[in-house]
Amino acid sequence: MWRTVARRLVIMIPQILLLSILVFLMAKAMPGDALTGLLDPSIDPAAMDAQRVRLGLNNPWHVQYWDWITQAVQGDFGQSFRFKMPVSDLIGQRMMNTVWLSLATLILTYLIAIPLGITSGRFNDTWADRLITGYTYIGFAAPLFIFALLMLWVFGFHFGWFPTGGSVEPGTEPGTVQYVASKIYHLLLPAISMALITTVTTVQYLRSEIIDTKQKDFIITARAKGASEARVYNRHILRNSLLPIAAFFGYEITGLIGGTIFIENIFSYPGMGQLFLSSISLRDFSVVTSLVLLYGAASIIGALISDITLSIVDPRIRIK
C-alpha cells in the first residue's frame, strides 16, 4: 500500500513540473506581459524598455521560467496590478470561499446521488426508476451555466429565498454565529445548483453497478442459501456497488474545479473562480498563471486521491 502511494507521489512531481512549464508558456503567449498593466501607456518607451530589462522580461523564456518557479515554490507568485497586492495574499482571501463552496457541493452531491442511485438500481424498470433516470437525462443535457442562471432567477430574484450575490451579509462581525449562518446561507443556492447537475453521473454509475451486481453468481448463491432480501442488498449488493463510487471521490473533487469557475461568476460569489475570469479579461498576468497552476495541481492531486482510494478498496491493483 505505502509503495503504491510513494510511486504515485513520485509520478506526480514531473506532472506538476510539466504543468508549470505549459502554464508559463501559455501565459507568455498572451498579449502584453507582466509589466503592461503596471505602467501608464503614455510613458516614454525607453523608460518602459529599461523597466523590462530591470525585471528580466527580456531574458530567454527558460531563464524567466526558472525565476518564476523558484519564487512560486517559496510562496511568492508576484504582484497583482489590478489589486496592487501580492498574489498569494489575494488568492488566500478567496481560497476559503471556494473551498467551502466545493465542500458543500460535494456533500450535497453524495446526499442526493446515493439514495437516488440505490433506489433506481434496486427497483429498476419501475416508475421510480424511470423518474430518476429521466432526471439524470435532463441533468446530462442541461449545461451547468444555464441551469445555474435558471436557479438564480427562480429562487434568488423571483421568490427571493436566497441572496443573489456575495458570500456574507455586509456588516456581519466575523466569528459570530450570525456570521457563520450568513456564510452558509449565501453558499446554499450555488452549492445546490452545482450539486443537482454534478450528481447525475454518480446516480447513473451507482444504478448500473447495482443492476450488474444483482446478476452475479455470488448474489444468486446468497439467495439460494435463504438469505433475506435486506441482507442480500445491504451485505452483498450495496457494499460491492459502493466501492467504485468511493474510488471516484478524487475525480469528483477535480470535476468541481471547472464548475466553481462558472458558478462563482453567475452568483457573484467571491471565490477563486470569479477572480480567475476577471483576471483573464484584465490580463492580470501574475494572477492568471498562479490560479491555473493551482487548479492544475488540484486536478493532479484529485487523481492521486482516487488512485489511493481505489488501491484501498481493491487491493488487486496495488503496485508490488
Phi and psi in degrees as GROMACS dihedral restraints (atoms count N, CA, C in turn):
[ dihedral_restraints ]
;  ai    aj    ak    al  type     phi  dphi    fc
    3     4     5     6     1   -66.2    20    10
    4     5     6     7     1   -30.2    20    10
    6     7     8     9     1   -65.8    20    10
    7     8     9    10     1   -39.0    20    10
    9    10    11    12     1   -62.7    20    10
   10    11    12    13     1   -45.1    20    10
   12    13    14    15     1   -63.0    20    10
   13    14    15    16     1   -44.4    20    10
   15    16    17    18     1   -63.3    20    10
   16    17    18    19     1   -41.7    20    10
   18    19    20    21     1   -62.2    20    10
   19    20    21    22     1   -41.9    20    10
   21    22    23    24     1   -69.1    20    10
   22    23    24    25     1   -34.9    20    10
   24    25    26    27     1   -66.0    20    10
   25    26    27    28     1   -40.1    20    10
   27    28    29    30     1   -64.4    20    10
   28    29    30    31     1   -41.0    20    10
   30    31    32    33     1   -66.4    20    10
   31    32    33    34     1   -32.2    20    10
   33    34    35    36     1   -67.3    20    10
   34    35    36    37     1   -29.8    20    10
   36    37    38    39     1   -61.8    20    10
   37    38    39    40     1   -52.9    20    10
   39    40    41    42     1   -65.6    20    10
   40    41    42    43     1   -27.1    20    10
   42    43    44    45     1   -63.5    20    10
   43    44    45    46     1   -46.5    20    10
   45    46    47    48     1   -66.9    20    10
   46    47    48    49     1   -36.5    20    10
   48    49    50    51     1   -63.2    20    10
   49    50    51    52     1   -45.8    20    10
   51    52    53    54     1   -64.0    20    10
   52    53    54    55     1   -40.0    20    10
   54    55    56    57     1   -60.6    20    10
   55    56    57    58     1   -43.4    20    10
   57    58    59    60     1   -63.4    20    10
   58    59    60    61     1   -37.2    20    10
   60    61    62    63     1   -65.0    20    10
   61    62    63    64     1   -45.2    20    10
   63    64    65    66     1   -63.9    20    10
   64    65    66    67     1   -42.0    20    10
   66    67    68    69     1   -61.2    20    10
   67    68    69    70     1   -44.5    20    10
   69    70    71    72     1   -64.5    20    10
   70    71    72    73     1   -43.5    20    10
   72    73    74    75     1   -67.3    20    10
   73    74    75    76     1   -38.8    20    10
   75    76    77    78     1   -67.2    20    10
   76    77    78    79     1   -36.8    20    10
   78    79    80    81     1   -66.5    20    10
   79    80    81    82     1   -37.8    20    10
   81    82    83    84     1   -66.1    20    10
   82    83    84    85     1   -26.4    20    10
   84    85    86    87     1   -77.8    20    10
   85    86    87    88     1   -11.2    20    10
   87    88    89    90     1   -67.3    20    10
   88    89    90    91     1   151.1    20    10
   90    91    92    93     1   -60.4    20    10
   91    92    93    94     1   138.9    20    10
   93    94    95    96     1    81.4    20    10
   94    95    96    97     1  -165.8    20    10
   96    97    98    99     1  -150.5    20    10
   97    98    99   100     1  -172.0    20    10
   99   100   101   102     1   -64.9    20    10
  100   101   102   103     1   -15.6    20    10
  102   103   104   105     1   -93.6    20    10
  103   104   105   106     1   -15.2    20    10
  105   106   107   108     1   -59.0    20    10
  106   107   108   109     1   -44.8    20    10
  108   109   110   111     1   -84.0    20    10
  109   110   111   112     1    -7.1    20    10
  111   112   113   114     1   -89.2    20    10
  112   113   114   115     1   -24.5    20    10
  114   115   116   117     1  -113.2    20    10
  115   116   117   118     1   151.4    20    10
  117   118   119   120     1   -66.7    20    10
  118   119   120   121     1   129.4    20    10
  120   121   122   123     1   -59.5    20    10
  121   122   123   124     1   -21.2    20    10
  123   124   125   126     1   -84.3    20    10
  124   125   126   127     1     0.9    20    10
  126   127   128   129     1   -67.5    20    10
  127   128   129   130     1   155.1    20    10
  129   130   131   132     1   -59.4    20    10
  130   131   132   133     1   127.3    20    10
  132   133   134   135     1   -55.8    20    10
  133   134   135   136     1   -34.3    20    10
  135   136   137   138     1   -64.7    20    10
  136   137   138   139     1   -40.1    20    10
  138   139   140   141     1   -67.1    20    10
  139   140   141   142     1   -36.5    20    10
  141   142   143   144     1   -67.0    20    10
  142   143   144   145     1   -40.9    20    10
  144   145   146   147     1   -63.6    20    10
  145   146   147   148     1   -37.0    20    10
  147   148   149   150     1   -64.2    20    10
  148   149   150   151     1   -38.8    20    10
  150   151   152   153     1   -66.2    20    10
  151   152   153   154     1   -38.4    20    10
  153   154   155   156     1   -64.3    20    10
  154   155   156   157     1   -39.2    20    10
  156   157   158   159     1   -66.5    20    10
  157   158   159   160     1   -41.4    20    10
  159   160   161   162     1   -64.2    20    10
  160   161   162   163     1   -37.4    20    10
  162   163   164   165     1   -86.5    20    10
  163   164   165   166     1    -2.9    20    10
  165   166   167   168     1    78.8    20    10
  166   167   168   169     1    18.0    20    10
  168   169   170   171     1   -75.5    20    10
  169   170   171   172     1   -12.7    20    10
  171   172   173   174     1   -95.6    20    10
  172   173   174   175     1     0.4    20    10
  174   175   176   177     1   -70.3    20    10
  175   176   177   178     1   160.7    20    10
  177   178   179   180     1   -56.6    20    10
  178   179   180   181     1   154.1    20    10
  180   181   182   183     1   -60.7    20    10
  181   182   183   184     1   -35.7    20    10
  183   184   185   186     1   -70.0    20    10
  184   185   186   187     1   -30.3    20    10
  186   187   188   189     1   -70.5    20    10
  187   188   189   190     1   -43.2    20    10
  189   190   191   192     1   -63.8    20    10
  190   191   192   193     1   -38.7    20    10
  192   193   194   195     1   -64.2    20    10
  193   194   195   196     1   -43.3    20    10
  195   196   197   198     1   -63.0    20    10
  196   197   198   199     1   -41.9    20    10
  198   199   200   201     1   -62.8    20    10
  199   200   201   202     1   -41.0    20    10
  201   202   203   204     1   -68.5    20    10
  202   203   204   205     1   -46.5    20    10
  204   205   206   207     1   -71.7    20    10
  205   206   207   208     1   -34.4    20    10
  207   208   209   210     1   -67.1    20    10
  208   209   210   211     1   -36.1    20    10
  210   211   212   213     1   -71.0    20    10
  211   212   213   214     1   -37.8    20    10
  213   214   215   216     1   -64.9    20    10
  214   215   216   217     1   -38.4    20    10
  216   217   218   219     1   -61.2    20    10
  217   218   219   220     1   -31.7    20    10
  219   220   221   222     1   -85.9    20    10
  220   221   222   223     1     3.2    20    10
  222   223   224   225     1    90.4    20    10
  223   224   225   226     1     7.1    20    10
  225   226   227   228     1  -102.6    20    10
  226   227   228   229     1   103.8    20    10
  228   229   230   231     1   -99.7    20    10
  229   230   231   232     1    12.4    20    10
  231   232   233   234     1    96.6    20    10
  232   233   234   235     1  -166.8    20    10
  234   235   236   237     1  -116.5    20    10
  235   236   237   238     1   137.0    20    10
  237   238   239   240     1   -85.9    20    10
  238   239   240   241     1   122.6    20    10
  240   241   242   243     1   -73.8    20    10
  241   242   243   244     1   -24.7    20    10
  243   244   245   246     1   -73.8    20    10
  244   245   246   247     1   -46.3    20    10
  246   247   248   249     1   -96.8    20    10
  247   248   249   250     1    -7.1    20    10
  249   250   251   252     1    55.3    20    10
  250   251   252   253     1    46.4    20    10
  252   253   254   255     1  -153.6    20    10
  253   254   255   256     1   161.3    20    10
  255   256   257   258     1   -60.0    20    10
  256   257   258   259     1   141.0    20    10
  258   259   260   261     1   -63.4    20    10
  259   260   261   262     1   -37.9    20    10
  261   262   263   264     1   -61.7    20    10
  262   263   264   265     1   -39.2    20    10
  264   265   266   267     1   -68.3    20    10
  265   266   267   268     1   -39.5    20    10
  267   268   269   270     1   -64.4    20    10
  268   269   270   271     1   -46.3    20    10
  270   271   272   273     1   -66.0    20    10
  271   272   273   274     1   -37.9    20    10
  273   274   275   276     1   -59.7    20    10
  274   275   276   277     1   -35.4    20    10
  276   277   278   279     1   -67.9    20    10
  277   278   279   280     1   -33.6    20    10
  279   280   281   282     1   -93.3    20    10
  280   281   282   283     1   -22.0    20    10
  282   283   284   285     1   -61.2    20    10
  283   284   285   286     1   -44.3    20    10
  285   286   287   288     1   -64.4    20    10
  286   287   288   289     1   -34.1    20    10
  288   289   290   291     1   -61.4    20    10
  289   290   291   292     1   -43.3    20    10
  291   292   293   294     1   -67.7    20    10
  292   293   294   295     1   -39.1    20    10
  294   295   296   297     1   -62.5    20    10
  295   296   297   298     1   -46.2    20    10
  297   298   299   300     1   -66.4    20    10
  298   299   300   301     1   -38.3    20    10
  300   301   302   303     1   -64.3    20    10
  301   302   303   304     1   -43.8    20    10
  303   304   305   306     1   -65.5    20    10
  304   305   306   307     1   -41.3    20    10
  306   307   308   309     1   -64.5    20    10
  307   308   309   310     1   -44.3    20    10
  309   310   311   312     1   -62.9    20    10
  310   311   312   313     1   -40.4    20    10
  312   313   314   315     1   -65.0    20    10
  313   314   315   316     1   -41.0    20    10
  315   316   317   318     1   -63.4    20    10
  316   317   318   319     1   -44.0    20    10
  318   319   320   321     1   -63.7    20    10
  319   320   321   322     1   -46.1    20    10
  321   322   323   324     1   -64.6    20    10
  322   323   324   325     1   -35.6    20    10
  324   325   326   327     1   -59.8    20    10
  325   326   327   328     1   -47.3    20    10
  327   328   329   330     1   -74.0    20    10
  328   329   330   331     1   -32.9    20    10
  330   331   332   333     1   -64.7    20    10
  331   332   333   334     1   -31.6    20    10
  333   334   335   336     1   -85.7    20    10
  334   335   336   337     1   -44.7    20    10
  336   337   338   339     1   -70.9    20    10
  337   338   339   340     1   -42.8    20    10
  339   340   341   342     1   -65.7    20    10
  340   341   342   343     1   -49.4    20    10
  342   343   344   345     1   -61.7    20    10
  343   344   345   346     1   -41.3    20    10
  345   346   347   348     1   -66.3    20    10
  346   347   348   349     1   -42.0    20    10
  348   349   350   351     1   -64.7    20    10
  349   350   351   352     1   -40.9    20    10
  351   352   353   354     1   -64.9    20    10
  352   353   354   355     1   -45.7    20    10
  354   355   356   357     1   -62.3    20    10
  355   356   357   358     1   -45.4    20    10
  357   358   359   360     1   -66.0    20    10
  358   359   360   361     1   -38.7    20    10
  360   361   362   363     1   -75.4    20    10
  361   362   363   364     1   -39.4    20    10
  363   364   365   366     1   -72.1    20    10
  364   365   366   367     1   -38.9    20    10
  366   367   368   369     1  -112.4    20    10
  367   368   369   370     1    49.8    20    10
  369   370   371   372     1   -65.5    20    10
  370   371   372   373     1   150.9    20    10
  372   373   374   375     1    66.6    20    10
  373   374   375   376     1    23.2    20    10
  375   376   377   378     1  -109.1    20    10
  376   377   378   379     1   175.9    20    10
  378   379   380   381     1   -63.6    20    10
  379   380   381   382     1   -37.1    20    10
  381   382   383   384     1   -61.7    20    10
  382   383   384   385     1   -42.7    20    10
  384   385   386   387     1   -63.8    20    10
  385   386   387   388     1   -41.0    20    10
  387   388   389   390     1   -66.0    20    10
  388   389   390   391     1   -39.1    20    10
  390   391   392   393     1   -65.2    20    10
  391   392   393   394     1   -44.1    20    10
  393   394   395   396     1   -66.5    20    10
  394   395   396   397     1   -42.7    20    10
  396   397   398   399     1   -63.2    20    10
  397   398   399   400     1   -38.6    20    10
  399   400   401   402     1   -62.4    20    10
  400   401   402   403     1   -39.9    20    10
  402   403   404   405     1   -62.0    20    10
  403   404   405   406     1   -41.8    20    10
  405   406   407   408     1   -67.3    20    10
  406   407   408   409     1   -36.6    20    10
  408   409   410   411     1   -63.9    20    10
  409   410   411   412     1   -40.7    20    10
  411   412   413   414     1   -65.1    20    10
  412   413   414   415     1   -40.5    20    10
  414   415   416   417     1   -63.3    20    10
  415   416   417   418     1   -38.1    20    10
  417   418   419   420     1   -66.6    20    10
  418   419   420   421     1   -35.3    20    10
  420   421   422   423     1   -83.1    20    10
  421   422   423   424     1   -25.0    20    10
  423   424   425   426     1   -85.2    20    10
  424   425   426   427     1   121.5    20    10
  426   427   428   429     1   -63.8    20    10
  427   428   429   430     1   143.2    20    10
  429   430   431   432     1   -60.0    20    10
  430   431   432   433     1   -42.1    20    10
  432   433   434   435     1   -70.0    20    10
  433   434   435   436     1   -31.8    20    10
  435   436   437   438     1   -69.4    20    10
  436   437   438   439     1   -44.3    20    10
  438   439   440   441     1   -64.0    20    10
  439   440   441   442     1   -40.8    20    10
  441   442   443   444     1   -64.9    20    10
  442   443   444   445     1   -40.2    20    10
  444   445   446   447     1   -63.2    20    10
  445   446   447   448     1   -39.0    20    10
  447   448   449   450     1   -65.0    20    10
  448   449   450   451     1   -44.2    20    10
  450   451   452   453     1   -62.6    20    10
  451   452   453   454     1   -39.8    20    10
  453   454   455   456     1   -64.5    20    10
  454   455   456   457     1   -42.9    20    10
  456   457   458   459     1   -68.2    20    10
  457   458   459   460     1   -43.9    20    10
  459   460   461   462     1   -70.8    20    10
  460   461   462   463     1   -56.0    20    10
  462   463   464   465     1   -91.7    20    10
  463   464   465   466     1   -18.2    20    10
  465   466   467   468     1   -94.6    20    10
  466   467   468   469     1   -52.9    20    10
  468   469   470   471     1   -91.8    20    10
  469   470   471   472     1   -43.1    20    10
  471   472   473   474     1   -73.4    20    10
  472   473   474   475     1   -57.6    20    10
  474   475   476   477     1   -86.3    20    10
  475   476   477   478     1   -26.0    20    10
  477   478   479   480     1    70.1    20    10
  478   479   480   481     1    27.7    20    10
  480   481   482   483     1   -78.6    20    10
  481   482   483   484     1   -26.6    20    10
  483   484   485   486     1  -130.5    20    10
  484   485   486   487     1   154.2    20    10
  486   487   488   489     1   -67.2    20    10
  487   488   489   490     1   153.2    20    10
  489   490   491   492     1  -102.9    20    10
  490   491   492   493     1     7.3    20    10
  492   493   494   495     1  -175.1    20    10
  493   494   495   496     1   163.0    20    10
  495   496   497   498     1    83.1    20    10
  496   497   498   499     1   173.9    20    10
  498   499   500   501     1  -117.8    20    10
  499   500   501   502     1    -8.0    20    10
  501   502   503   504     1  -162.3    20    10
  502   503   504   505     1   153.3    20    10
  504   505   506   507     1   -67.5    20    10
  505   506   507   508     1   129.4    20    10
  507   508   509   510     1   -59.1    20    10
  508   509   510   511     1   139.4    20    10
  510   511   512   513     1    88.9    20    10
  511   512   513   514     1    -5.1    20    10
  513   514   515   516     1   -75.2    20    10
  514   515   516   517     1   134.1    20    10
  516   517   518   519     1   -79.1    20    10
  517   518   519   520     1   125.0    20    10
  519   520   521   522     1   -60.1    20    10
  520   521   522   523     1   143.1    20    10
  522   523   524   525     1    92.9    20    10
  523   524   525   526     1   -10.1    20    10
  525   526   527   528     1   -89.1    20    10
  526   527   528   529     1   165.9    20    10
  528   529   530   531     1   -64.0    20    10
  529   530   531   532     1   -38.3    20    10
  531   532   533   534     1   -62.7    20    10
  532   533   534   535     1   -36.4    20    10
  534   535   536   537     1   -65.5    20    10
  535   536   537   538     1   -46.6    20    10
  537   538   539   540     1   -63.2    20    10
  538   539   540   541     1   -43.9    20    10
  540   541   542   543     1   -62.3    20    10
  541   542   543   544     1   -39.3    20    10
  543   544   545   546     1   -66.9    20    10
  544   545   546   547     1   -39.2    20    10
  546   547   548   549     1   -61.5    20    10
  547   548   549   550     1   -45.0    20    10
  549   550   551   552     1   -64.5    20    10
  550   551   552   553     1   -43.1    20    10
  552   553   554   555     1   -61.5    20    10
  553   554   555   556     1   -38.8    20    10
  555   556   557   558     1   -73.9    20    10
  556   557   558   559     1   -28.6    20    10
  558   559   560   561     1   -92.8    20    10
  559   560   561   562     1    -7.1    20    10
  561   562   563   564     1   -62.0    20    10
  562   563   564   565     1   -51.8    20    10
  564   565   566   567     1   -65.1    20    10
  565   566   567   568     1   -44.5    20    10
  567   568   569   570     1   -60.0    20    10
  568   569   570   571     1   -41.1    20    10
  570   571   572   573     1   -67.5    20    10
  571   572   573   574     1   -43.0    20    10
  573   574   575   576     1   -64.1    20    10
  574   575   576   577     1   -42.6    20    10
  576   577   578   579     1   -59.9    20    10
  577   578   579   580     1   -44.2    20    10
  579   580   581   582     1   -72.9    20    10
  580   581   582   583     1   -38.1    20    10
  582   583   584   585     1   -65.6    20    10
  583   584   585   586     1   -38.1    20    10
  585   586   587   588     1   -64.1    20    10
  586   587   588   589     1   -24.7    20    10
  588   589   590   591     1   -91.8    20    10
  589   590   591   592     1   -44.8    20    10
  591   592   593   594     1   -70.7    20    10
  592   593   594   595     1   -17.3    20    10
  594   595   596   597     1   -74.9    20    10
  595   596   597   598     1   -19.6    20    10
  597   598   599   600     1   -65.8    20    10
  598   599   600   601     1   -35.4    20    10
  600   601   602   603     1   -63.8    20    10
  601   602   603   604     1   -43.8    20    10
  603   604   605   606     1   -65.1    20    10
  604   605   606   607     1   -39.5    20    10
  606   607   608   609     1   -60.7    20    10
  607   608   609   610     1   -48.8    20    10
  609   610   611   612     1   -65.7    20    10
  610   611   612   613     1   -40.0    20    10
  612   613   614   615     1   -66.9    20    10
  613   614   615   616     1   -43.6    20    10
  615   616   617   618     1   -65.8    20    10
  616   617   618   619     1   -40.3    20    10
  618   619   620   621     1   -59.1    20    10
  619   620   621   622     1   -46.7    20    10
  621   622   623   624     1   -63.9    20    10
  622   623   624   625     1   -40.2    20    10
  624   625   626   627     1   -63.3    20    10
  625   626   627   628     1   -42.7    20    10
  627   628   629   630     1   -66.0    20    10
  628   629   630   631     1   -44.8    20    10
  630   631   632   633     1   -62.7    20    10
  631   632   633   634     1   -40.7    20    10
  633   634   635   636     1   -68.3    20    10
  634   635   636   637     1   -40.8    20    10
  636   637   638   639     1   -67.1    20    10
  637   638   639   640     1   -34.1    20    10
  639   640   641   642     1   -59.6    20    10
  640   641   642   643     1   -25.5    20    10
  642   643   644   645     1   -96.2    20    10
  643   644   645   646     1     2.6    20    10
  645   646   647   648     1   -80.1    20    10
  646   647   648   649     1   160.8    20    10
  648   649   650   651     1   -64.4    20    10
  649   650   651   652     1   -38.6    20    10
  651   652   653   654     1   -68.6    20    10
  652   653   654   655     1   -24.6    20    10
  654   655   656   657     1   -73.5    20    10
  655   656   657   658     1   -41.7    20    10
  657   658   659   660     1   -62.9    20    10
  658   659   660   661     1   -38.8    20    10
  660   661   662   663     1   -65.5    20    10
  661   662   663   664     1   -41.3    20    10
  663   664   665   666     1   -62.0    20    10
  664   665   666   667     1   -40.6    20    10
  666   667   668   669     1   -68.3    20    10
  667   668   669   670     1   -38.4    20    10
  669   670   671   672     1   -65.3    20    10
  670   671   672   673     1   -27.6    20    10
  672   673   674   675     1   -80.9    20    10
  673   674   675   676     1    -1.7    20    10
  675   676   677   678     1    93.6    20    10
  676   677   678   679     1    13.5    20    10
  678   679   680   681     1   -66.3    20    10
  679   680   681   682     1   141.1    20    10
  681   682   683   684     1   -66.1    20    10
  682   683   684   685     1   157.6    20    10
  684   685   686   687     1   -63.2    20    10
  685   686   687   688     1   -36.8    20    10
  687   688   689   690     1   -64.6    20    10
  688   689   690   691     1   -41.1    20    10
  690   691   692   693     1   -67.1    20    10
  691   692   693   694     1   -39.7    20    10
  693   694   695   696     1   -60.7    20    10
  694   695   696   697     1   -43.9    20    10
  696   697   698   699     1   -73.2    20    10
  697   698   699   700     1   -44.9    20    10
  699   700   701   702     1   -75.1    20    10
  700   701   702   703     1   -40.0    20    10
  702   703   704   705     1   -91.5    20    10
  703   704   705   706     1   -22.6    20    10
  705   706   707   708     1  -120.5    20    10
  706   707   708   709     1   -60.8    20    10
  708   709   710   711     1   -68.6    20    10
  709   710   711   712     1   -53.2    20    10
  711   712   713   714     1   -65.6    20    10
  712   713   714   715     1   -42.9    20    10
  714   715   716   717     1   -60.7    20    10
  715   716   717   718     1   -44.3    20    10
  717   718   719   720     1   -72.7    20    10
  718   719   720   721     1   -29.8    20    10
  720   721   722   723     1   -76.8    20    10
  721   722   723   724     1   -28.2    20    10
  723   724   725   726     1   -80.1    20    10
  724   725   726   727     1   -18.2    20    10
  726   727   728   729     1   -60.1    20    10
  727   728   729   730     1   -47.9    20    10
  729   730   731   732     1   -64.1    20    10
  730   731   732   733     1   -31.4    20    10
  732   733   734   735     1   -63.3    20    10
  733   734   735   736     1   -42.5    20    10
  735   736   737   738     1   -63.1    20    10
  736   737   738   739     1   -34.6    20    10
  738   739   740   741     1   -68.2    20    10
  739   740   741   742     1   -24.9    20    10
  741   742   743   744     1   -92.1    20    10
  742   743   744   745     1    12.2    20    10
  744   745   746   747     1   -59.6    20    10
  745   746   747   748     1   -44.2    20    10
  747   748   749   750     1   -63.7    20    10
  748   749   750   751     1   -36.8    20    10
  750   751   752   753     1   -70.5    20    10
  751   752   753   754     1   -27.9    20    10
  753   754   755   756     1   -62.3    20    10
  754   755   756   757     1   -41.4    20    10
  756   757   758   759     1   -61.6    20    10
  757   758   759   760     1   -42.9    20    10
  759   760   761   762     1   -62.6    20    10
  760   761   762   763     1   -41.2    20    10
  762   763   764   765     1   -65.0    20    10
  763   764   765   766     1   -27.2    20    10
  765   766   767   768     1   -69.9    20    10
  766   767   768   769     1   -23.1    20    10
  768   769   770   771     1   -61.4    20    10
  769   770   771   772     1   -50.0    20    10
  771   772   773   774     1   -66.0    20    10
  772   773   774   775     1   -36.4    20    10
  774   775   776   777     1   -66.0    20    10
  775   776   777   778     1   -41.1    20    10
  777   778   779   780     1   -66.5    20    10
  778   779   780   781     1   -27.8    20    10
  780   781   782   783     1   -61.2    20    10
  781   782   783   784     1   -45.8    20    10
  783   784   785   786     1   -73.4    20    10
  784   785   786   787     1   -44.6    20    10
  786   787   788   789     1   -61.3    20    10
  787   788   789   790     1   -44.7    20    10
  789   790   791   792     1   -63.8    20    10
  790   791   792   793     1   -35.0    20    10
  792   793   794   795     1   -74.4    20    10
  793   794   795   796     1   -37.9    20    10
  795   796   797   798     1   -67.4    20    10
  796   797   798   799     1   -41.7    20    10
  798   799   800   801     1   -95.1    20    10
  799   800   801   802     1     9.2    20    10
  801   802   803   804     1    50.7    20    10
  802   803   804   805     1    42.7    20    10
  804   805   806   807     1   -92.1    20    10
  805   806   807   808     1   119.0    20    10
  807   808   809   810     1   -75.9    20    10
  808   809   810   811     1    78.2    20    10
  810   811   812   813     1  -121.1    20    10
  811   812   813   814     1  -167.3    20    10
  813   814   815   816     1   -70.2    20    10
  814   815   816   817     1   -29.7    20    10
  816   817   818   819     1   -65.0    20    10
  817   818   819   820     1   -44.5    20    10
  819   820   821   822     1   -64.3    20    10
  820   821   822   823     1   -41.0    20    10
  822   823   824   825     1   -63.1    20    10
  823   824   825   826     1   -37.4    20    10
  825   826   827   828     1   -63.2    20    10
  826   827   828   829     1   -51.5    20    10
  828   829   830   831     1   -67.1    20    10
  829   830   831   832     1   -39.5    20    10
  831   832   833   834     1   -66.2    20    10
  832   833   834   835     1   -34.3    20    10
  834   835   836   837     1   -70.5    20    10
  835   836   837   838     1   -33.3    20    10
  837   838   839   840     1   -64.9    20    10
  838   839   840   841     1   -46.0    20    10
  840   841   842   843     1   -64.6    20    10
  841   842   843   844     1   -30.2    20    10
  843   844   845   846     1   -96.1    20    10
  844   845   846   847     1    -0.3    20    10
  846   847   848   849     1    56.7    20    10
  847   848   849   850     1    43.2    20    10
  849   850   851   852     1   -80.2    20    10
  850   851   852   853     1    88.6    20    10
  852   853   854   855     1   -51.6    20    10
  853   854   855   856     1   -51.2    20    10
  855   856   857   858     1   -64.8    20    10
  856   857   858   859     1   -40.5    20    10
  858   859   860   861     1   -68.8    20    10
  859   860   861   862     1   -43.0    20    10
  861   862   863   864     1   -62.1    20    10
  862   863   864   865     1   -48.8    20    10
  864   865   866   867     1   -63.5    20    10
  865   866   867   868     1   -39.4    20    10
  867   868   869   870     1   -66.1    20    10
  868   869   870   871     1   -43.6    20    10
  870   871   872   873     1   -69.5    20    10
  871   872   873   874     1   -40.2    20    10
  873   874   875   876     1   -62.2    20    10
  874   875   876   877     1   -40.9    20    10
  876   877   878   879     1   -63.7    20    10
  877   878   879   880     1   -42.4    20    10
  879   880   881   882     1   -66.9    20    10
  880   881   882   883     1   -42.3    20    10
  882   883   884   885     1   -63.4    20    10
  883   884   885   886     1   -42.8    20    10
  885   886   887   888     1   -64.4    20    10
  886   887   888   889     1   -42.3    20    10
  888   889   890   891     1   -63.6    20    10
  889   890   891   892     1   -38.1    20    10
  891   892   893   894     1   -64.0    20    10
  892   893   894   895     1   -37.4    20    10
  894   895   896   897     1   -65.4    20    10
  895   896   897   898     1   -42.1    20    10
  897   898   899   900     1   -65.5    20    10
  898   899   900   901     1   -41.2    20    10
  900   901   902   903     1   -66.6    20    10
  901   902   903   904     1   -36.7    20    10
  903   904   905   906     1   -61.1    20    10
  904   905   906   907     1   -42.5    20    10
  906   907   908   909     1   -64.0    20    10
  907   908   909   910     1   -36.7    20    10
  909   910   911   912     1   -63.6    20    10
  910   911   912   913     1   -43.1    20    10
  912   913   914   915     1   -60.4    20    10
  913   914   915   916     1   -41.5    20    10
  915   916   917   918     1   -64.0    20    10
  916   917   918   919     1   -42.5    20    10
  918   919   920   921     1   -63.0    20    10
  919   920   921   922     1   -42.4    20    10
  921   922   923   924     1   -65.8    20    10
  922   923   924   925     1   -43.8    20    10
  924   925   926   927     1   -62.6    20    10
  925   926   927   928     1   -41.9    20    10
  927   928   929   930     1   -65.1    20    10
  928   929   930   931     1   -36.5    20    10
  930   931   932   933     1   -69.2    20    10
  931   932   933   934     1   -25.6    20    10
  933   934   935   936     1   -75.8    20    10
  934   935   936   937     1   -46.4    20    10
  936   937   938   939     1   -79.1    20    10
  937   938   939   940     1   -21.8    20    10
  939   940   941   942     1  -133.7    20    10
  940   941   942   943     1    87.9    20    10
  942   943   944   945     1   -62.0    20    10
  943   944   945   946     1   -14.8    20    10
  945   946   947   948     1   -64.7    20    10
  946   947   948   949     1   -24.1    20    10
  948   949   950   951     1   -93.3    20    10
  949   950   951   952     1    -0.8    20    10
  951   952   953   954     1   -64.7    20    10
  952   953   954   955     1   144.9    20    10
  954   955   956   957     1   -81.7    20    10
  955   956   957   958     1   124.8    20    10
